[in-house]
């Protein structure tokens, strides 16, 4: 089990690295667009690229954020339950979330394949954008696998 945890941790760190790179690119593009708008004219297709890189940055950060438990958790109802009930609710939540994200990843890949087969291009820049869709699908698969690991760890004794 330790090697699987290590692989998932390593995968999430790589995804987080690429998410950070994507954020730097989209921030630079947004700042450059503002500067160019003041100096001359805006960068053509900047909104389109910012959207693509925004999707990549969010998608790839999902698993790492889950690994660190940095997502918002609302416990207003579950605070009144005992520890056994809380653990069982966590297990149900992990299973449902795992299924959701694995299906989302699968459907996102199907959509990317369809875009590639149709030769779909972006509206402004006329570039292929299905690779961005694939990367988003990878992010969904990674969080799905991370959630399944969280489910398994609920059975470990402390």
Rosetta silent file (secondary structure, phi, psi, omega in degrees, C-alpha in Angstrom):
SEQUENCE: XXXXXXXXXXXXXXXXXXXXXXXXXXXXXXXXXXXXXXXXXXXXXXXXXXXXXXXXXXXXXXXXXXXXXXXXXXXXXXXXXXXXXXXXXXXXXXXXXXXXXXXXXXXXXXXXXXXXXXXXXXXXXXXXXXXXXXXXXXXXXXXXXXXXXXXXXXXXXX
SCORE:     score description
SCORE:     0.000 S_00000001
   1 L     0.000  -32.082 -178.267    0.000    0.000    0.000 S_00000001
   2 H   -62.287  -37.093 -179.735    2.918    2.342    0.725 S_00000001
   3 H   -71.890  -32.102  177.149    4.131    2.308   -2.879 S_00000001
   4 H   -68.273  -44.050  176.981    0.638    3.118   -4.179 S_00000001
   5 H   -59.610  -42.543 -179.889    0.366    6.049   -1.764 S_00000001
   6 H   -63.447  -41.660  178.149    3.806    7.205   -2.870 S_00000001
   7 H   -63.877  -43.536  178.953    2.814    6.990   -6.555 S_00000001
   8 H   -65.080  -41.319  177.276   -0.394    8.949   -5.936 S_00000001
   9 H   -62.073  -45.811 -179.852    1.520   11.576   -3.951 S_00000001
  10 H   -62.973  -43.856  178.804    4.149   11.880   -6.683 S_00000001
  11 H   -61.251  -43.542  179.345    1.475   12.134   -9.411 S_00000001
  12 H   -65.243  -36.523  178.018   -0.354   14.840   -7.480 S_00000001
  13 H   -66.954  -39.907  177.184    2.855   16.806   -6.993 S_00000001
  14 H   -64.125  -43.961  178.068    3.603   16.677  -10.727 S_00000001
  15 H   -61.897  -40.615  178.681    0.048   17.814  -11.508 S_00000001
  16 H   -64.406  -37.414  177.135    0.394   20.640   -8.966 S_00000001
  17 H   -61.041  -48.840  179.203    3.649   21.715  -10.610 S_00000001
  18 H   -66.921  -31.438  174.357    1.997   21.930  -14.024 S_00000001
  19 H   -63.022  -44.294  178.057   -0.975   23.690  -12.455 S_00000001
  20 H   -62.742  -41.775  177.128    1.395   26.307  -11.043 S_00000001
  21 H   -60.996  -41.658  179.044    3.105   26.730  -14.409 S_00000001
  22 H   -62.485  -39.502  178.676   -0.318   27.199  -15.989 S_00000001
  23 H   -65.665  -40.444  178.017   -1.204   29.884  -13.439 S_00000001
  24 H   -62.505  -42.997  179.471    2.055   31.718  -14.155 S_00000001
  25 H   -63.055  -47.794 -177.271    1.312   31.598  -17.898 S_00000001
  26 H   -68.761  -33.149  176.823   -2.255   32.836  -17.537 S_00000001
  27 H   -67.334  -44.258  177.263   -1.202   35.571  -15.111 S_00000001
  28 H   -62.057  -40.304  178.664    1.545   36.713  -17.462 S_00000001
  29 H   -65.607  -42.990  178.892   -0.860   36.656  -20.361 S_00000001
  30 H   -64.829  -44.144  179.063   -3.480   38.656  -18.440 S_00000001
  31 H   -65.787  -42.254  177.516   -0.925   41.212  -17.285 S_00000001
  32 H   -61.975  -37.568  178.722    0.570   41.425  -20.770 S_00000001
  33 H   -64.307  -42.645  178.658   -2.884   41.927  -22.229 S_00000001
  34 H   -64.197  -45.236  179.794   -3.592   44.820  -19.846 S_00000001
  35 H   -62.568  -45.648  179.950   -0.224   46.397  -20.598 S_00000001
  36 H   -65.758  -32.101  177.637   -0.652   46.001  -24.352 S_00000001
  37 H   -64.450  -37.007  179.125   -4.147   47.466  -24.123 S_00000001
  38 H   -72.843  -44.989 -173.472   -2.646   50.592  -22.536 S_00000001
  39 H   -79.213  -47.952 -173.184    0.340   50.824  -24.895 S_00000001
  40 L  -138.304  -84.887  176.803   -1.036   49.658  -28.216 S_00000001
  41 L  -149.936  157.456 -175.843   -3.804   47.093  -28.546 S_00000001
  42 L   -65.985  159.801  178.045   -4.808   43.956  -26.599 S_00000001
  43 L   -73.084  125.650 -178.676   -3.311   40.552  -27.295 S_00000001
  44 L   -64.354  127.930  176.934   -5.507   38.711  -29.775 S_00000001
  45 L    79.290   12.950 -176.609   -7.161   35.650  -28.227 S_00000001
  46 H   -64.097  -39.926  179.310   -5.959   36.360  -24.709 S_00000001
  47 H   -62.579  -38.841  178.824   -9.361   35.640  -23.141 S_00000001
  48 H   -62.949  -49.390 -179.420   -9.476   32.315  -24.949 S_00000001
  49 H   -66.547  -38.360  177.522   -6.004   31.288  -23.777 S_00000001
  50 H   -62.046  -39.424  176.665   -6.645   32.501  -20.237 S_00000001
  51 H   -63.740  -44.154  179.060   -9.745   30.301  -20.180 S_00000001
  52 H   -63.008  -48.333 -179.178   -7.825   27.256  -21.414 S_00000001
  53 H   -69.364  -29.014  174.514   -4.985   27.751  -18.934 S_00000001
  54 H   -65.482  -42.378  177.580   -7.487   28.455  -16.155 S_00000001
  55 H   -63.411  -41.811  179.033   -9.189   25.123  -16.795 S_00000001
  56 H   -63.600  -45.502 -176.637   -5.802   23.366  -16.793 S_00000001
  57 H   -64.837  -41.631  179.185   -4.682   25.039  -13.568 S_00000001
  58 H   -70.359  -47.015 -178.319   -7.887   24.196  -11.701 S_00000001
  59 H   -59.380  -43.018 -177.963   -8.162   20.669  -13.092 S_00000001
  60 H   -77.347  -18.221  179.833   -4.607   19.707  -12.245 S_00000001
  61 H   -87.039  -13.040 -174.933   -4.776   21.214   -8.748 S_00000001
  62 H   -58.195  -50.531 -176.679   -7.841   19.222   -7.656 S_00000001
  63 H   -64.534  -44.017 -179.863   -6.035   16.056   -6.580 S_00000001
  64 H   -64.259  -38.897  178.088   -3.228   17.833   -4.737 S_00000001
  65 H   -64.943  -39.808  176.586   -5.743   20.011   -2.923 S_00000001
  66 H   -65.878  -40.439  179.222   -7.668   16.901   -1.880 S_00000001
  67 H   -58.582  -39.816 -179.487   -4.461   15.236   -0.748 S_00000001
  68 L   -85.872   -4.731 -177.633   -3.745   18.195    1.533 S_00000001
  69 L    59.225   44.415 -179.057   -7.410   18.402    2.633 S_00000001
  70 L   -96.261   -0.737  176.382   -7.540   22.045    1.584 S_00000001
  71 L   -72.377  157.210  178.325  -11.070   21.921    0.156 S_00000001
  72 L   -73.497  133.308  178.211  -13.825   23.606    2.113 S_00000001
  73 L  -122.173  127.151  177.746  -15.696   21.217    4.395 S_00000001
  74 L  -102.784  118.423 -174.215  -19.059   22.141    5.894 S_00000001
  75 L  -119.776   24.868 -174.491  -19.652   20.207    9.112 S_00000001
  76 L   -60.847  -33.464  179.283  -22.627   22.011   10.599 S_00000001
  77 L   -91.449  -44.827 -174.179  -24.685   18.804   10.719 S_00000001
  78 H   -69.744  -16.092  177.419  -21.973   16.166   11.115 S_00000001
  79 H   -62.289  -23.181 -178.597  -20.477   17.892   14.183 S_00000001
  80 H   -85.641   -4.739 -177.592  -23.391   16.471   16.174 S_00000001
  81 L   -93.898  160.391  175.573  -22.600   12.854   15.242 S_00000001
  82 L   -77.271  171.128 -174.183  -20.296   10.422   17.003 S_00000001
  83 H   -62.637  -38.136 -179.417  -16.937    9.450   15.471 S_00000001
  84 H   -63.760  -43.288  179.292  -18.185    6.159   13.991 S_00000001
  85 H   -66.247  -41.678  177.597  -21.041    7.905   12.162 S_00000001
  86 H   -59.934  -43.965 -179.457  -18.695   10.642   10.924 S_00000001
  87 H   -63.892  -40.622  178.434  -16.280    8.024    9.573 S_00000001
  88 H   -67.146  -37.559  175.818  -19.122    6.200    7.796 S_00000001
  89 H   -65.036  -40.330  175.699  -20.366    9.464    6.291 S_00000001
  90 H   -59.921  -43.453  179.740  -16.816   10.189    5.101 S_00000001
  91 H   -60.961  -45.319  178.646  -16.681    6.748    3.486 S_00000001
  92 H   -62.751  -43.358  179.409  -19.954    7.303    1.652 S_00000001
  93 H   -61.716  -42.193  179.141  -18.784   10.751    0.574 S_00000001
  94 H   -64.638  -41.361 -179.806  -15.479    9.364   -0.713 S_00000001
  95 H   -65.195  -48.047 -179.261  -17.197    6.609   -2.701 S_00000001
  96 H   -62.717  -43.780 -179.786  -19.735    8.972   -4.273 S_00000001
  97 H   -66.253  -40.046  177.502  -17.069   11.577   -5.038 S_00000001
  98 H   -59.723  -49.080  179.789  -14.710    8.962   -6.495 S_00000001
  99 H   -60.151  -44.440 -179.601  -17.424    7.672   -8.807 S_00000001
 100 H   -58.893  -50.411 -175.661  -18.377   11.210   -9.820 S_00000001
 101 H   -71.430  -32.399  176.007  -14.834   12.289  -10.704 S_00000001
 102 H   -67.793  -38.966  175.583  -13.957    9.058  -12.507 S_00000001
 103 H   -66.853  -41.143  178.299  -17.104    9.425  -14.631 S_00000001
 104 H   -61.431  -41.854  177.718  -16.285   13.110  -15.192 S_00000001
 105 H   -63.620  -45.132  178.998  -12.773   12.155  -16.327 S_00000001
 106 H   -60.244  -48.210 -178.850  -14.088    9.444  -18.635 S_00000001
 107 H   -67.507  -33.879  177.565  -16.693   11.770  -20.187 S_00000001
 108 H   -66.330  -41.486  176.167  -14.134   14.570  -20.530 S_00000001
 109 H   -64.154  -40.776  177.324  -11.805   12.221  -22.422 S_00000001
 110 H   -60.119  -40.921  178.855  -14.709   11.140  -24.640 S_00000001
 111 H   -65.240  -42.101  178.254  -15.420   14.803  -25.373 S_00000001
 112 H   -61.959  -41.208  177.833  -11.733   15.417  -26.165 S_00000001
 113 H   -62.533  -42.586  178.974  -11.700   12.461  -28.562 S_00000001
 114 H   -62.744  -43.224  178.467  -14.819   13.808  -30.271 S_00000001
 115 H   -62.210  -40.659 -179.773  -13.233   17.270  -30.602 S_00000001
 116 H   -66.378  -42.229 -179.384  -10.079   15.733  -32.078 S_00000001
 117 H   -66.644  -35.589 -179.447  -12.026   13.621  -34.572 S_00000001
 118 H   -80.579  -12.700 -177.727  -14.112   16.592  -35.693 S_00000001
 119 L    70.756   30.368 -177.622  -11.038   18.803  -36.050 S_00000001
 120 L   -62.218  135.543  178.323  -12.635   21.405  -33.776 S_00000001
 121 E  -119.231  157.221  178.057  -10.682   24.654  -33.454 S_00000001
 122 L   -68.603  157.986 -172.014  -10.956   27.463  -30.946 S_00000001
 123 L   -67.605  -47.847 -173.457  -13.117   30.396  -31.933 S_00000001
 124 L   -88.101  -52.208 -173.874  -10.630   33.277  -31.974 S_00000001
 125 L   -89.252  -12.333 -179.400   -7.180   31.815  -32.513 S_00000001
 126 L    58.421   44.100  176.501   -8.261   28.766  -34.542 S_00000001
 127 L  -108.327  155.517  175.030   -6.010   26.428  -32.548 S_00000001
 128 E   -70.153  136.936 -178.616   -6.726   22.839  -31.573 S_00000001
 129 L  -125.229    5.305  177.535   -7.868   22.787  -27.984 S_00000001
 130 H   -64.086  -26.069  174.537   -8.648   19.168  -27.296 S_00000001
 131 H   -60.308  -34.758  176.549   -5.258   18.754  -25.526 S_00000001
 132 H   -65.105  -37.019  178.066   -6.539   21.161  -22.860 S_00000001
 133 H   -65.675  -42.713  177.283   -9.648   18.985  -22.541 S_00000001
 134 H   -60.298  -42.877 -179.793   -7.467   15.884  -22.114 S_00000001
 135 H   -62.833  -39.676  176.180   -5.448   17.593  -19.384 S_00000001
 136 H   -62.718  -41.027  176.298   -8.669   18.473  -17.569 S_00000001
 137 H   -60.923  -40.556  176.806   -9.708   14.810  -17.850 S_00000001
 138 H   -59.782  -43.440  178.295   -6.374   13.777  -16.320 S_00000001
 139 H   -59.688  -40.037  177.847   -7.080   16.123  -13.414 S_00000001
 140 H   -66.366  -40.848  177.863  -10.479   14.486  -12.864 S_00000001
 141 H   -64.773  -40.729 -178.161   -8.931   11.006  -12.906 S_00000001
 142 H   -64.923  -43.187  178.183   -6.212   12.047  -10.467 S_00000001
 143 H   -68.887  -33.741  176.524   -8.683   13.444   -7.930 S_00000001
 144 H   -61.604  -43.733  178.858  -10.831   10.328   -8.370 S_00000001
 145 H   -68.115  -38.375  177.885   -7.868    8.110   -7.548 S_00000001
 146 H   -63.997  -40.631  177.369   -6.889   10.359   -4.635 S_00000001
 147 H   -65.802  -36.517  177.878  -10.423   10.134   -3.238 S_00000001
 148 H   -66.425  -35.374  174.806  -10.346    6.344   -3.538 S_00000001
 149 H   -64.896  -41.243  176.955   -7.108    6.359   -1.528 S_00000001
 150 H   -60.113  -39.861  177.589   -8.828    8.526    1.092 S_00000001
 151 H   -60.797  -46.698 -178.929  -11.637    5.963    1.229 S_00000001
 152 H   -62.963  -39.441 -178.519   -9.166    3.146    1.811 S_00000001
 153 H   -69.506  -15.417  176.434   -7.350    5.063    4.527 S_00000001
 154 L   -68.878  -15.484  179.237  -10.598    5.424    6.518 S_00000001
 155 L   -92.381   -7.748  179.208  -10.233    1.728    7.346 S_00000001
 156 L   -77.122  145.161  176.369   -6.727    2.097    8.799 S_00000001
 157 L   -83.547  145.822 -179.364   -6.363    2.186   12.543 S_00000001
 158 L   -87.583    0.000    0.000   -4.792    5.248   14.096 S_00000001
